[in-house]
Amino acid sequence: MSGVETDGISAAEPRLFWGRHTGIGLAVALLTAGIDQATKLWLLYVYDIADRIPVRVTPFLDLVLVWNKGISYGLFQQQGALGQGMLLAIKAVAVILLWIWLSRTPSRLTAVALGLITGGAVGNAIDSLVHEGVADFVLFHITTQTIHFNWYVFNYADTAIVVGVAALLYESLFPGRAAKAPRSGP
């Protein structure tokens, strides 16, 4: 074995579930899931969004309540317990695979991105366990005399997942740019 040994494992060898940046990813995942759940709980039980919908925030943004019984963007809608259980199992496998990826990443940006994706997935999975589906609230829309366009209804967890995927794409398109520190001196 090479490197410094810790608990019988070489520091040079990656661990299956914990790596150099796993702590960062875990913190981001917990923060993301926490903010997502706090937002949903406040909107559902304090603000009582169900009795107020739609709530016009701006001319192009409303708060509404939609129970998504599928996965992202309402795909694979499931009404029965078996279908919901299968979707939850798929989400659990995805979180485990993301965690393994997180434990092996050498990049802080990838760790943050994976933390956002994992936290978003966990936040939405909690909804699937506790409620009849995932609570979605935010609706962007364009309404004029000739145009009526509604974007998908989404929540904080969905936004975190999209930002995480965008960060992963950025890092794959511009490898090393995010990790380099500015040069000092001549």
N, C-alpha and C positions, 0 to 999 in steps of 0.2 A: 504494500500500500504506500502511496505517495501522499505528501501533504501532512498536515497536522491532524491527528486523530481526535475525534469527539464522539463519545459513545460508540466507539468501534467503527465509525464511518469516517473516511478520509474527507478533509475539507475540500479536496479537489473533486471528489465525486458528488454529483447532485443527489439530493435526497428525493424520494418520490413525492412527498407532500410538503416539503419546506425547502425554500431556497433563499438566495441572497435578497431578493426583493419581495418575498411573500408577505412580509409584515406590512409593507406599503399597500400591496394589493388587498390584503385583508382589511386594513383600516378604511380604504376607499370603499370596499364592498359593504362593510358594516355601516358606514356613514350613508352610503347610497340607499341601502335597504331601510335604514332608520328614517331618513328624510322622506322616502317614498311612503312608508307606512304612517308616519306622523301626518303627512299631507292628506292622505286618504282618510285617516281616522278623524281629523279635524273637519274635512269637507263633509263626511258622512254623518258624524254624530254631534258636532258642535255647530257648524254652519248649517247643517241639515239641507244639503244641496238637493236632495230628492224633492223637497217641497218648494224649491225656489227656481227650478230649471225652466227655461234657460236663463243664465245670468249674463247679461251683456257687459263685458269688461272693456272692450274697444269696438270700433266698427267692424273689425275683422277677427275678433277673438271672443268666444263665449265659453262659459263653464256649463257643462251638461253632465248628465250621468248616464253612462252606458255600461252594461255588464257584459264584458267580453268572455265568452265561454270557449274560446279557441286559443290560438297562440297569436303572435304579433300580427297586427293589422286584421284581426278577426279571422285569420285562416284556420281551417280545420275545426270549425265550431262543433262542440260536443254537448249534447243535452243530458245524456245518461251518466250514471256514476262510473261505469266501466270506461267510457271514452274519456271522462275527466281524469280518472286514475291513470290511464295510459299517457295522457298529455303530461301529467305531473311526473310520471316515471321518466319520460323523455327529458323534461326539464332537469330532473335530478341527475341524470346521466350527463347532460350538457354541463351542469355546474361542476361535477367531478372532473370531467375532461378539461374544463377551463382552469380548475384549480391545479391540475397536474401541469398544464402549460405554464401557469403562473409560477409554480415552484421551480421551473427550469429556465425562466427568462433571465437574460443578462441585462435587460433594459428597464429603467425606471418607467419610461413612457408606456411600454408594453404592460408593466405591472399595474399602472394606474388604469390603463384601458381595460385590462382584464378584470380589475376590481370594479369598474363601472358596469361592465357587462354582467359580471357575477352578481353584484348587488342588485341590479335591475331584475335579473332573472329570479333571484330569491324574493325580492319584494313582490313581484307578480305571482310567484308560487305561493307565498303566504296568503294572498287574496284567494287563490284557487282552493286552498285548504279551509279558510275561514268563512268565505262568502260563496255565493252562487256562481262566481266567476271573478274576473279581474275588473276592478273598478277603474274606468277611464273617464276623464273629465274635460280635457282641453280640446276645443274645436276651433281650428283656424278655418276661416271661410272668406270668400269674396262674393259679395252680393251687389250687383248693379242692376240697371234696367235690362241689360242684355245678358249678363253673366250671373250664374248661380253655381258656385263651386264650393264644396265642403271637403276639407282634408279629413283624414282619419282622426277619430277621437283617440287621444292618448293620455298618458300620465307621466309622472316624474321618472318612473322606472324605465319606460319606453325611451324617454329622452336620454337617460344615462346610457342605455344600450346603444343608441344611435351615435352618441358622442364617443363611446368606447370603440365602436367599429370604425368611426372616422379616424380616430387616433391610430388604430392599427393599420389602416390604409395609408395614412400619412407616413408612418414609420416604414412601411414596406416600399412606398414609392420614393422616399428620401432617406434611405438607411444611413444612420450615423449622424445626420444633421441635428436631430433633436438632442443627442447625447453629448455633442461637442460643446465645450465651454468657450466663451470668447477668449481670444488670445490677448495677453497683456504684454506690454513692452514692445520694442521694435522687432 
